[in-house]
Amino acid sequence: MSMIACTAVELLQALREKRISAAELLEETIQHSERVSEAFNPFAVKLYDRAREAAREADAQLAQGLGGPLCGLPITIKDSQWLAGLPCANGSHTLTDFIPDETSESVSRLEQAGAVIFAKTTCPEFSLQGITESSLYGLTSNPWNAERTCGGSSGGAGAAVAAGAGTLSLGGDGGGSIRIPAAFCGIVGFKPSFKAVPRQPCFPSWSTLVSYGPMARSVADARLMYSVLAANNEEFPYLDDLQAHNSGPMPLQGQRIIVSEDLGFAPLDDDARRMFRDLLIRLEAAGAHLIHDQPNLPSSVIAWATSAHYDSWSFQQQKPAPLEGLDPNTLEMMSFGAELSAEEFAAAEAHRATIDAAYGQMFERNGTHFFLTPTLGFEAFKHGQRHPDTIGGQSIEFPWLDWASFLYDANLTGMPACALPLGLGDDDLPLSLQISGPRGTDAAILNLAESLEHIIDWDNSPVGIATSTDAIITEAALT
């Protein structure tokens, strides 16, 4: 029987019980991933031979009853993440010769836990876009509908996991880059508290915004990966105790949860609004105490864009030819950053304290640390667009980047935030909700997410590619 449809937790149990070897699991994963690659293009670099060596070592460990918590499990990491001695172009022609001589700490932790990294996933140039397209790697598509975007910038990771090419992928999120593809591809995407997961050594840009975190098809799988990434992190001493709180779903009876469907400004399509409200009805039926409130802030898109792109340009301009060879969308963002003054950047950075205080006050006045919103207010849009062109059936022009306005506050404050699939909208594409909370409440956020996952009860088994051994590309992938 094919193992492609299994979760990471199920695969690890099968490995421990010797119902499949790490080498066999890897070969089945590679075979399936080649079909996924042809259909949706989620891989930047394939590391099959290196992975085969790692799988053999995992089998030797398992044969002795040894091995870490991910021993023998095939996974992927993002193209922007460093793996010593291997290409790390970060989606850019300008970095095709860059080969780091160090490995990012988070990647090292995964390998030390026994994970078998078999590929690096696609991202847009410098991971700056909410879609995944670059002149270096081309277009990455959504496994639910290959005519639609998979989101970005961890889009290859979202597409790979959704299509069953590995159960886990390490994403990076500086402005929704885990949560956007998780929402569009119908998977779980968790942006941890800032600094809960060590990143360095890494590219220096967006150093105060980005968190690395898990992308998976279930909360239990995401929690498993996160427990490896965040364990014994001396730089983040106030992270809630993973061992004490990492127990799984929490009771919903009497649980206080703050909810807001649009924050007063976020775009929301009719089906997204309806499905979000339907979930609230089910939560109340389960005994949760829902509180309709919000931080009472305007959209933080300008503050986020100022901090992010001034920072991007400050590093890019140090290169001998900073604008040479860049993709058009990257040039637009670099130009935006170059026009900003140091005073504007300082004001945007100072505004982060205002945002943080407003969230702190919201949580305090409501006696809880759970905040529930949509992740995005619409399904994945078509290739060739940078944002949806209609909301509620009406044509709309979005301010630059404002289509992802539910997401930026978590990056500016460092809060943990989990994107959780909600089911299919009117276009038969996934919709998603976001659970966030104060910095350091990561384990509690995952526990609530698993409770909500049970309430939603939606099957997000691998899509786009059949999971039998004679799998074929579906009609959707051929369109």
N, C-alpha and C positions, 0 to 999 in steps of 0.2 A: 504494500500500500504506500502511496506517495506521502511523504512527510511535509510537503510544501504548505499544506493547509494548517499544519499544527502551529501552536504558539511556541514561544521560546521556552516557557516553563515546561510544556509537554515534551519538547525535543530534548531538553536537558535531562528529564526523567528517563526518556528512552535511551539516551547515551549512558546514563549511570546503570540502567538495567541491562545494558548490552543488547538491546533489541535492534540497534543500528550502531555502526561504528562512526567515528568522526570523519574518517575518510569516505565512507559511503554517503554520509549526509552531505558532505561537501560536494561530491560528484553530482548528486541529485540536485543540489542547489545551483551548481554551475550550469548543468544542463538546462534547468528551468530559466536561469538568469540570461542565458544566451537568447532565448525566445523573448524574454522581457526586453532585452537590449535591442533586439531588432524592431520590436513594436513601439517602444516608448523612449529609448535612448537615455537611460538614467545613469550610465556609468562614464566617468571621466577616465579612469585608469583601472584596468583589470589586473588583479594580482594573483592569478590562479596558481601558478607554480609555487609562489611563496606561501600561499594558503595551503597547498597540498603538504608542504613540509611541516607547517604548523599543525595540520590535522593529524599527521603521523605522530608528532610529539604528544598531542592530546590523547591519542589512543594509547600510547605508552603510559601516560599518567593514569588514565582511566583503568587500565589493566591492573595497576597496583592499588586501585582504590583511592587515588590521589587526584589532584587537579583542582583548580579554583572554581568559583561559582558559575563561570561561563565556559567551562572546559569543553572544547569541541564544537561550540556553537558558531556557525558562519554568520558574520555580520559585515556591515559596510561602515565607512566613515566618509566625511565630506571632503571634497577636493581641496578646500582651504586649510585642512588640518594637516599638521606636519607628521610625516613618518620618515625617519632617517634613511637617507640613501635612495629615496623614491621621489618622482616628480610631484611638484605641488604648484601647479600653475594658477590656482584660484580662478579658473575660468578665463584667463587672459593670455593672449599671444605674447605679451610683454614679459611673462614669467615662465615661458616654456623651458627655459634653461635653468630655472631655480630648482635645486635639489637640496633640501635641508640636511644638515649633518646631525640634527637632533630630532627627537620625537616629542610631540606635545604630551604633557603629563597625563591628560585624560586618555589619550590613545594608549599610552604605556600602561595605564591602570587596566584598561580592557584586555590587553594582551597578557598582562600578568595574571589576570583572572581566567585565562585560558581561551578567550575569544579568538576565532579564526577570521582575520580580516581578508576578504576575498576581492574587494573592489573599493575604489573611491568614487563617490557620486558627484554628478554634475551640479554646478552652480553658475549663475551669471558672473560676468567679469567683476572681480573683487568682491563678490557676494553683495552687490549694491542694489539689486532689483527684487521686486516682489514676484517676478516671473523667472523662469529658468531658460534663458536663451543667450547664446554667445556666438561670436564668429569662430571661436576655437572649437567648441563642442556641438554647435548647432542647437536645435530645439528639443527640449524634453517635454513629453506629453503626459496627460493625465490618464491613468489606466481605466478610469470609468468612462472616458470618452476622449479618444486621441485627438479630437479637434479642439479640445479645451486645454488651458494651462494647468500645470500641476502646482502652480504657485512658486514661490521662491523666498529666500535664496537657497534654502535646503531642498530644492525641488526634486533633484535626483533621488535624494533619500526618501522623500515622501512617495514618489512614484515606485521606487524599488520595493519598499515595505508593503505598499498597497497591493502590488502585483505579486507578492510572495517571493521576491528575490532577497531572501534573508528576512528574519523576523525582527531584527533590531538594526538601527542605524544611528550614528552619532551626528546630530545636527548642531547648528550654531544659530543663535538668535540675538541680533542687535536691534531689530525693529520689527519683529514678527516673523523672522526667517525660519523658525521651527513651526510656529503656529499657523502661518498662512498655508504652507503645503500640507500640513496635517489636516487643516479644515477642508481644503479643496480635494484631498485624496481620501478622506474618510478614515483617518487613523488618529492615534493618540500622539500628541506632541507636547512635551513638557519642557518649558524654560525654567530652569532652577533659579533660586535666589542668586543675585550677582555674587560671584566669588565662591559659591558653594561647590562648584566644580572647577578645579584648576585648569587653566588653558595654556599657560606658557610652557615651553617656547611656542610662539605663534606670530602671525603678522601683527604689527603694532597698531593698526588703525582700529578705531572704535573701542579702545581699550577700557572705557568706562561704561560701555553699553552691552557688550556681548556676553552671553552665557552659552556654554555648550550643554547639550542635554539630549535625552533619549527620544527617539521616534519609534513607535511600535504599533501593533494592532490591538493591544490590550493594556489596561492600566497595570496589571500584574507584571507584564513584561517590561513596561517602562520603569516600574518601581525596582525591579531586579537590576536593570542596567544602572539606574540612578544610585542604587546602594553601593555599587562598585565604584562609580565615578566620584561620589561624595564622601566615601569612608575616610575617617581619620584625617580630616582636613583642618590642619592647624591654623590656616588663614581665615577660617570661618568658624570660630569657636561657639557662636550662639545658634548654630543650626540645631533644630530640635532633634532629640536623640533618635537616630534611625532604628536602633534596636528596640527601644521602648514603644515607638509609635508606628513602626513599620508593619502593622499587623493585618492590614487589609481593610475591607469596607467598614465604615462606622455606622452606628444606628442613626437613622434619620428622625426618629421620634423626638420632638422637642428641639431639634437642631436649628439654631438661628442662622439664617442665610440671607444676606443682602442681595437684592436682585435689581437690575435695571436693563431694560430692553434696548435702549438707544443712547443713553447718557445725555440726551437732549440735543445731540448733534450727529450721531453716527448714522450712516446710510443703512437702511434695512428694507429688504424686499418683503413682499406680502407673505410668501411661504416661510421665510426665516422668522418673521414676527409670529406667525401662527404656530410654528413648531416650538418656538421658545415658550410661548404662552401655554401650549399643551403640556410641556414638561413641568411648568410651574404648577399646573393643576394636579399632575401626578405626584409631585413632591408634597404638596399640601395633603393629598390623600394618604401619603405615607407618614404624615405626622410632622413634617418639617414646618418650622415657623418662619415664613417668608416676610422680609422687611423691604419695602420699596423705597430705596434711597440711592444716592450716588454722591460722588465727591463734590458736585456742584462746581465744576471747572469747565472752561471752554476746551475745545480740541487742543491737544498738545502737539499737533503735527508741526507747527512752525518751530517750536522749541526743540523738538526732536530733530527735525531736518537741519536746523542750524548747528546743533551740537554734532550731529553725525557727519555732515558734509564739510563743515569747516575742519573737523578732525581729519577726514579723508584727504582733503587737499593739503593740509599741513604736512602730511607724510609724502604724498605724491609729488609735491613740488620740489622735494629734495633730490629727486631723480634727475639725471642729466638731460633727458628729454621727456618731461612729465606728461605731455599730451600726445606724444607720438604713438601711433599704433593702437589707440583705444577705440572701443566700440562707441557708436553714436550716443547711446543712452548713458554710458559712463562719462563721456565728454560733457553731456548736459549736467550731470551731477557735480562733476569736478568744476565746471564753470560756475555753478551755483555756489559752491564752497569758496571759490577764489574771489567772488564778489563780496563775501562777508567780511566784516571788520572784526578785529579782536574784541572790540567793545560789544558787538552783537553776540559774539560767542560767549563772552563773560556773562551777559544778561541772560542768555538761554540756559547756561549752566546754573546761574543763581535761581532761575525759575524752577529748577528741579526740586529745590527745598520747599517751594510753595506747593508743588504737586504732592510731594511726600507728606507734608503736614496735612493737606486736605484728606488724603487717604487715611492717615493716622486718626484724624478726628472722626471720620466716618466709621471706622471700625470701633473706636472707643464709644461713641454715642449709641451704637447699636449692640454692644456687648458680644461681638463675634469677630472672627477673622476670616470669614468666607464671603466672597463677592462673586456673583454669577451674572454674566452677560453673554450675548452671542460672541463668537470669535470673529466672524465676518458676517455681514448682513446679506449675503448672496452666495450663489453657487459659482463654481469656476467659470470664468469668462473665456471667450474664444481666443485662439492664437491670433496674433496681429494687434491685439489691444493691450494697453497697460493698466486698464481698469474696466469695470463693467460700464456699458453705455446706457443702460436703463435700470431704473429702480421702480418697482410697482407698476411696470408697464410703461412708464414715462421716461422719455429721453432725459439725460442729465449730464451736465458737465461737472466733473469733480475738480476741486482744487488739487494741486499737485500732491500726490501721496495720501490724500485724505480718505481714500476708500478703505484704508486699514486702521481707522482711527480708534477702534477698540483696543489696539495692541500696544501703542507707544508708551503709555504710562508705566507699564510693568518694566520696560527697559530703562526709563528715566528714573524710576524709584528703586530699581533692583528687586522688585517683588517677584516671587514665584508665580507662574501662570501656566495652566494646563489646558490645552485644546482637546476637546472630547467629541467624538462623532455623535451626531444627534439623529441621523437617518437621512433619507433622500428627500430633496425638495422637488419642485414642480418639473424640473428638467431631468429628473432621475440622476442627480448628482448630489454628493454629500453636503450637508450643512453641519455646523459645529457650534458648541458652546464653550465658553472660557470660564475657568474657575481660578481666581487669584486671591492672594492674601498677603499679610505683612511679611516682610523679609524674614526668613528663617522658619517659616511654617511649611516647608516643603513636604514633609511626610504627611502632615495633616491634609494638605491640599490633595495629595495623591489618594489618601484614604477616602476623602469625600468624593473624588472623581470616580473611584471604584464603586461606591454606593450608587452614584448617578448612572454609571455604566449598567448596573443591574436593573435600575428602574427603566432605562431606555431600552435595553434588551434588543439591540440591533446587531445583526450578523454582518460583520465586515471581513469575511473570509477573503482571501486573495481574489482580485478581479482582473479582467482584461485578458488573462491567459488561462487556459484550462490547466488543471493541476494534476491530471493523469500523466502517466509516463509517455503517452503519445500525444502530448499537448499540442494544440494548434493555436495560431493567432486568431483572435475572435474577429467578427465582422467589424466591431467598433474600432479595433486597432488598425484595420485596413482602410478605413474611411479617411 
